[in-house]
Amino acid sequence: MAGIDVDSLAAELAAGLAEYSDSVTEVIKKAVDDVSKSTALELKNTSPKRTGAYAKDWAAKQAYEDRRSKRKPVYNKKH
């Protein structure tokens, strides 16, 4: 009966988990982009439009991104 080296098994498991983590991170970052964009668009469409300046100034800006996380707040540029 052939055995599997524990160090090899641990290395393979770590590589598999790292690959899975990277793919999940990419999906989450894409979701952050989609949600911030749709939120800014919804705010533009539902904001008071007396002059229209307030409504059109909603935007999403990337504030931070590293290997595992991304922050993209939605804000009003001038108001």
DSSP file with accessible surface (Angstrom, degrees, kcal/mol):
  #  RESIDUE AA STRUCTURE BP1 BP2  ACC     N-H-->O    O-->H-N    N-H-->O    O-->H-N    TCO  KAPPA ALPHA  PHI   PSI    X-CA   Y-CA   Z-CA
    1    1 A M              0   0  241      0, 0.0     2,-0.3     0, 0.0     0, 0.0   0.000 360.0 360.0 360.0 122.7    0.0    0.0    0.0
    2    2 A A        -     0   0  101      1,-0.0     2,-0.2     0, 0.0     0, 0.0  -0.662 360.0-149.8 -84.8 136.0    1.5    3.3   -1.1
    3    3 A G        -     0   0   76     -2,-0.3     2,-0.5     0, 0.0    -1,-0.0  -0.632  10.9-122.4-103.2 162.2    1.3    6.2    1.3
    4    4 A I        -     0   0  130     -2,-0.2     2,-0.2     4,-0.0     3,-0.0  -0.895  30.0-115.5-103.9 131.4    1.1    9.9    0.7
    5    5 A D     >  -     0   0   93     -2,-0.5     4,-2.3     1,-0.1     5,-0.2  -0.467  18.6-138.5 -65.2 130.1    3.7   12.1    2.2
    6    6 A V  H  > S+     0   0  108      1,-0.2     4,-2.7    -2,-0.2     5,-0.2   0.889 102.5  52.8 -60.9 -39.4    2.1   14.4    4.7
    7    7 A D  H  > S+     0   0  121      1,-0.2     4,-2.2     2,-0.2    -1,-0.2   0.904 109.8  48.6 -65.0 -39.0    4.2   17.4    3.6
    8    8 A S  H  > S+     0   0   63      2,-0.2     4,-2.4     1,-0.2    -2,-0.2   0.909 111.6  49.4 -66.1 -42.3    3.1   16.9    0.0
    9    9 A L  H  X S+     0   0   84     -4,-2.3     4,-2.6     2,-0.2     5,-0.2   0.935 111.3  49.1 -62.8 -44.4   -0.5   16.6    1.0
   10   10 A A  H  X S+     0   0   55     -4,-2.7     4,-2.4     1,-0.2    -2,-0.2   0.907 111.4  49.5 -62.8 -40.4   -0.3   19.7    3.1
   11   11 A A  H  X S+     0   0   59     -4,-2.2     4,-2.4     2,-0.2    -1,-0.2   0.909 111.8  48.2 -65.9 -41.8    1.3   21.6    0.2
   12   12 A E  H  X S+     0   0  140     -4,-2.4     4,-2.4     2,-0.2    -2,-0.2   0.907 112.3  48.9 -65.6 -42.4   -1.4   20.5   -2.3
   13   13 A L  H  X S+     0   0  104     -4,-2.6     4,-2.6     2,-0.2     5,-0.2   0.922 111.5  49.6 -62.7 -43.4   -4.2   21.4    0.1
   14   14 A A  H  X S+     0   0   58     -4,-2.4     4,-2.3    -5,-0.2    -2,-0.2   0.916 111.5  49.0 -63.2 -40.8   -2.6   24.8    0.6
   15   15 A A  H  X S+     0   0   55     -4,-2.4     4,-2.2     2,-0.2    -1,-0.2   0.915 112.1  48.5 -65.9 -41.7   -2.2   25.4   -3.1
   16   16 A G  H  X S+     0   0   36     -4,-2.4     4,-2.3     1,-0.2    -2,-0.2   0.917 112.3  47.8 -64.6 -42.6   -5.8   24.4   -3.7
   17   17 A L  H  X S+     0   0  119     -4,-2.6     4,-2.7     2,-0.2    -1,-0.2   0.882 110.7  51.8 -67.1 -36.7   -7.2   26.6   -1.0
   18   18 A A  H  X S+     0   0   42     -4,-2.3     4,-2.4    -5,-0.2    -2,-0.2   0.920 110.3  48.7 -65.8 -41.4   -5.1   29.6   -2.2
   19   19 A E  H  X S+     0   0  145     -4,-2.2     4,-2.0     2,-0.2    -2,-0.2   0.926 113.0  47.6 -63.2 -44.0   -6.5   29.1   -5.8
   20   20 A Y  H  X S+     0   0  156     -4,-2.3     4,-2.5     1,-0.2     5,-0.2   0.931 110.9  51.6 -62.8 -43.9  -10.0   28.9   -4.4
   21   21 A S  H  X S+     0   0   26     -4,-2.7     4,-2.5     1,-0.2    -2,-0.2   0.908 108.9  50.7 -61.0 -41.9   -9.5   32.0   -2.3
   22   22 A D  H  X S+     0   0   63     -4,-2.4     4,-2.1     2,-0.2    -1,-0.2   0.909 110.8  48.3 -63.8 -41.0   -8.1   34.0   -5.3
   23   23 A S  H  X S+     0   0   62     -4,-2.0     4,-1.8     2,-0.2    -2,-0.2   0.910 112.5  48.2 -68.9 -38.7  -11.2   33.0   -7.4
   24   24 A V  H  X S+     0   0   49     -4,-2.5     4,-2.5     1,-0.2    -2,-0.2   0.919 109.7  53.5 -65.7 -40.7  -13.6   34.0   -4.7
   25   25 A T  H  X S+     0   0   17     -4,-2.5     4,-2.6    -5,-0.2    -2,-0.2   0.911 107.2  51.0 -61.6 -41.9  -11.8   37.3   -4.1
   26   26 A E  H  X S+     0   0  146     -4,-2.1     4,-2.1     1,-0.2    -1,-0.2   0.911 110.3  49.3 -63.3 -40.9  -12.1   38.2   -7.8
   27   27 A V  H  X S+     0   0  102     -4,-1.8     4,-2.2     2,-0.2    -2,-0.2   0.921 111.9  48.6 -64.2 -42.3  -15.8   37.5   -7.8
   28   28 A I  H  X S+     0   0   98     -4,-2.5     4,-2.4     2,-0.2    -2,-0.2   0.917 109.9  51.2 -66.2 -41.1  -16.3   39.6   -4.7
   29   29 A K  H  X S+     0   0   32     -4,-2.6     4,-2.0     1,-0.2    -1,-0.2   0.900 109.7  50.6 -63.4 -38.4  -14.3   42.5   -6.2
   30   30 A K  H  X S+     0   0  117     -4,-2.1     4,-2.5     1,-0.2    -1,-0.2   0.910 109.4  51.4 -64.2 -40.0  -16.5   42.3   -9.3
   31   31 A A  H  X S+     0   0   46     -4,-2.2     4,-2.9     2,-0.2     5,-0.3   0.895 106.3  54.1 -64.6 -39.0  -19.6   42.4   -7.1
   32   32 A V  H  X S+     0   0   40     -4,-2.4     4,-2.4     2,-0.2     5,-0.3   0.931 110.1  47.5 -60.2 -44.5  -18.2   45.5   -5.3
   33   33 A D  H  X S+     0   0   42     -4,-2.0     4,-2.1     2,-0.2    -2,-0.2   0.936 114.3  46.5 -61.3 -46.0  -17.8   47.2   -8.7
   34   34 A D  H  X S+     0   0   76     -4,-2.5     4,-2.6     1,-0.2     5,-0.2   0.922 114.2  46.4 -64.8 -44.6  -21.4   46.2   -9.8
   35   35 A V  H  X S+     0   0   86     -4,-2.9     4,-2.5     2,-0.2     5,-0.2   0.918 113.0  48.5 -67.8 -42.0  -23.0   47.2   -6.5
   36   36 A S  H  X S+     0   0    5     -4,-2.4     4,-2.3    -5,-0.3    -1,-0.2   0.919 113.4  48.2 -66.5 -38.3  -21.3   50.6   -6.3
   37   37 A K  H  X S+     0   0  157     -4,-2.1     4,-2.2    -5,-0.3    -2,-0.2   0.939 114.2  44.9 -65.7 -46.6  -22.1   51.4   -9.9
   38   38 A S  H  X S+     0   0   64     -4,-2.6     4,-2.6     1,-0.2    -2,-0.2   0.868 111.9  53.3 -67.9 -33.4  -25.8   50.4   -9.5
   39   39 A T  H  X S+     0   0   49     -4,-2.5     4,-2.5     2,-0.2    -1,-0.2   0.931 109.4  47.8 -65.8 -45.3  -26.1   52.3   -6.2
   40   40 A A  H  X S+     0   0    7     -4,-2.3     4,-2.2    -5,-0.2    -2,-0.2   0.921 113.1  49.2 -61.5 -41.3  -24.7   55.5   -7.7
   41   41 A L  H  X S+     0   0   97     -4,-2.2     4,-2.0     2,-0.2    -2,-0.2   0.919 110.6  49.7 -65.0 -42.5  -27.1   55.1  -10.7
   42   42 A E  H  X S+     0   0  127     -4,-2.6     4,-1.7     1,-0.2    -1,-0.2   0.912 110.9  49.8 -64.0 -40.8  -30.1   54.5   -8.3
   43   43 A L  H  X S+     0   0   52     -4,-2.5     4,-1.5     1,-0.2    -1,-0.2   0.891 108.7  52.8 -64.9 -37.9  -29.2   57.6   -6.3
   44   44 A K  H  < S+     0   0   80     -4,-2.2    -1,-0.2     1,-0.2    -2,-0.2   0.899 113.4  44.2 -61.7 -39.5  -29.0   59.7   -9.5
   45   45 A N  H  < S+     0   0  107     -4,-2.0    -2,-0.2     1,-0.2    -1,-0.2   0.744 120.7  37.6 -78.4 -24.8  -32.4   58.5  -10.5
   46   46 A T  H  < S+     0   0   95     -4,-1.7    -2,-0.2    -5,-0.2    -1,-0.2   0.489  89.5 106.6-109.3  -2.9  -34.1   59.0   -7.1
   47   47 A S  S  < S-     0   0   12     -4,-1.5     8,-0.1    -5,-0.2     9,-0.0  -0.385  85.3 -85.0 -74.4 154.6  -32.5   62.1   -5.8
   48   48 A P        -     0   0   97      0, 0.0     7,-0.5     0, 0.0     4,-0.2  -0.288  38.8-159.7 -56.9 142.0  -34.4   65.4   -5.7
   49   49 A K        +     0   0  116      1,-0.1    -2,-0.0     2,-0.1    -4,-0.0  -0.203  43.7 131.6-123.4  43.1  -34.2   67.2   -9.0
   50   50 A R  S    S-     0   0  238      1,-0.2    -1,-0.1     2,-0.0     0, 0.0   0.970 102.8  -3.2 -58.6 -51.8  -35.1   70.8   -8.3
   51   51 A T  S    S-     0   0  114     -3,-0.2    -1,-0.2     0, 0.0    -2,-0.1   0.577  94.1-127.9-111.6 -18.9  -32.0   71.9  -10.3
   52   52 A G  S  > S+     0   0   25     -4,-0.2     4,-1.9     1,-0.0     5,-0.1   0.249  81.8 106.4  91.6 -12.8  -30.6   68.5  -11.1
   53   53 A A  H  > S+     0   0   33      1,-0.2     4,-0.8     2,-0.2    25,-0.1   0.909  78.6  48.6 -67.5 -42.4  -27.1   69.4   -9.9
   54   54 A Y  H >4 S+     0   0   92      1,-0.2     3,-0.7     2,-0.2    -1,-0.2   0.936 112.2  48.4 -63.6 -45.0  -27.4   67.3   -6.7
   55   55 A A  H >4 S+     0   0    4     -7,-0.5     3,-1.0     1,-0.2    -1,-0.2   0.894 109.7  50.4 -65.6 -40.2  -28.7   64.2   -8.5
   56   56 A K  H 3< S+     0   0  137     -4,-1.9    -1,-0.2     1,-0.2    -2,-0.2   0.670  96.9  70.4 -77.0 -12.1  -26.1   64.1  -11.3
   57   57 A D  T <<  +     0   0   11     -4,-0.8    20,-2.6    -3,-0.7    -1,-0.2   0.391  67.0 117.4 -89.0   4.7  -23.1   64.4   -8.9
   58   58 A W  E <   +A   76   0A  32     -3,-1.0     2,-0.3    18,-0.2    18,-0.2  -0.536  39.1 157.9 -72.5 137.1  -23.4   60.9   -7.4
   59   59 A A  E     -A   75   0A  18     16,-2.6    16,-2.9    -2,-0.2     2,-0.4  -0.978  38.6-129.7-153.1 163.2  -20.4   58.7   -8.1
   60   60 A A  E     -A   74   0A  32     -2,-0.3     2,-0.4    14,-0.2    14,-0.2  -0.973  26.1-174.0-118.1 132.6  -18.4   55.7   -6.9
   61   61 A K        -     0   0  128     12,-2.1     2,-0.5    -2,-0.4    -2,-0.0  -0.992  29.0-117.7-131.1 135.0  -14.7   56.0   -6.4
   62   62 A Q        +     0   0   85     -2,-0.4    10,-0.3    10,-0.2     3,-0.1  -0.565  34.0 173.4 -72.1 119.8  -12.2   53.3   -5.6
   63   63 A A        +     0   0   70      8,-2.5     2,-0.3    -2,-0.5     9,-0.2   0.770  62.2   0.4 -96.9 -31.0  -10.7   54.2   -2.2
   64   64 A Y  E     +B   71   0B  92      7,-1.6     7,-3.1     2,-0.0    -1,-0.3  -0.983  55.4 173.0-160.6 142.2   -8.6   51.2   -1.5
   65   65 A E  E     +B   70   0B  88     -2,-0.3     2,-0.2     5,-0.2     5,-0.2  -0.936   8.3 158.5-153.9 133.4   -7.7   47.8   -3.0
   66   66 A D        -     0   0   65      3,-2.5    -2,-0.0    -2,-0.3     3,-0.0  -0.672  61.1 -71.2-133.1-165.0   -5.2   45.2   -2.1
   67   67 A R  S    S+     0   0  142     -2,-0.2     3,-0.1     1,-0.2   -42,-0.0   0.828 128.9  24.2 -62.8 -31.7   -4.9   41.5   -2.9
   68   68 A R  S    S+     0   0  148      1,-0.1     2,-0.3   -39,-0.0    -1,-0.2   0.554 120.6  36.3-114.9 -11.4   -7.9   40.4   -0.8
   69   69 A S        -     0   0   44      2,-0.0    -3,-2.5   -41,-0.0     2,-0.3  -0.951  49.8-164.2-144.6 164.7  -10.2   43.4   -0.4
   70   70 A K  E     -B   65   0B  30     -2,-0.3     2,-0.5    -5,-0.2    -5,-0.2  -0.985   4.6-161.5-150.6 136.0  -11.6   46.5   -2.2
   71   71 A R  E     +B   64   0B 150     -7,-3.1    -8,-2.5    -2,-0.3    -7,-1.6  -0.988  15.1 166.8-122.4 127.9  -13.4   49.6   -1.0
   72   72 A K        -     0   0   59     -2,-0.5   -10,-0.2   -10,-0.3     2,-0.0  -0.697  17.9-164.5-140.5  82.3  -15.4   51.7   -3.4
   73   73 A P        -     0   0   68      0, 0.0   -12,-2.1     0, 0.0     2,-0.5  -0.333  15.7-132.1 -72.2 151.6  -17.7   54.2   -1.6
   74   74 A V  E     +A   60   0A  44    -14,-0.2     2,-0.3   -16,-0.0   -14,-0.2  -0.883  39.9 158.7-100.0 131.9  -20.5   56.0   -3.3
   75   75 A Y  E     -A   59   0A  86    -16,-2.9   -16,-2.6    -2,-0.5     2,-0.6  -0.938  46.1-105.7-148.8 166.7  -20.6   59.7   -2.6
   76   76 A N  E     -A   58   0A  19     -2,-0.3   -18,-0.2     3,-0.3   -21,-0.1  -0.898  28.6-148.0-100.2 121.2  -21.8   63.0   -3.9
   77   77 A K  S    S+     0   0  122    -20,-2.6    -1,-0.1    -2,-0.6   -19,-0.1   0.833  87.5  14.5 -60.4 -39.6  -18.9   64.9   -5.5
   78   78 A K              0   0  162    -25,-0.1    -1,-0.2   -24,-0.1   -24,-0.1   0.581 360.0 360.0-116.5 -13.9  -20.0   68.5   -4.7
   79   79 A H              0   0  122    -25,-0.1    -3,-0.3   -22,-0.1    -1,-0.0  -0.872 360.0 360.0-118.9 360.0  -22.8   68.3   -2.1
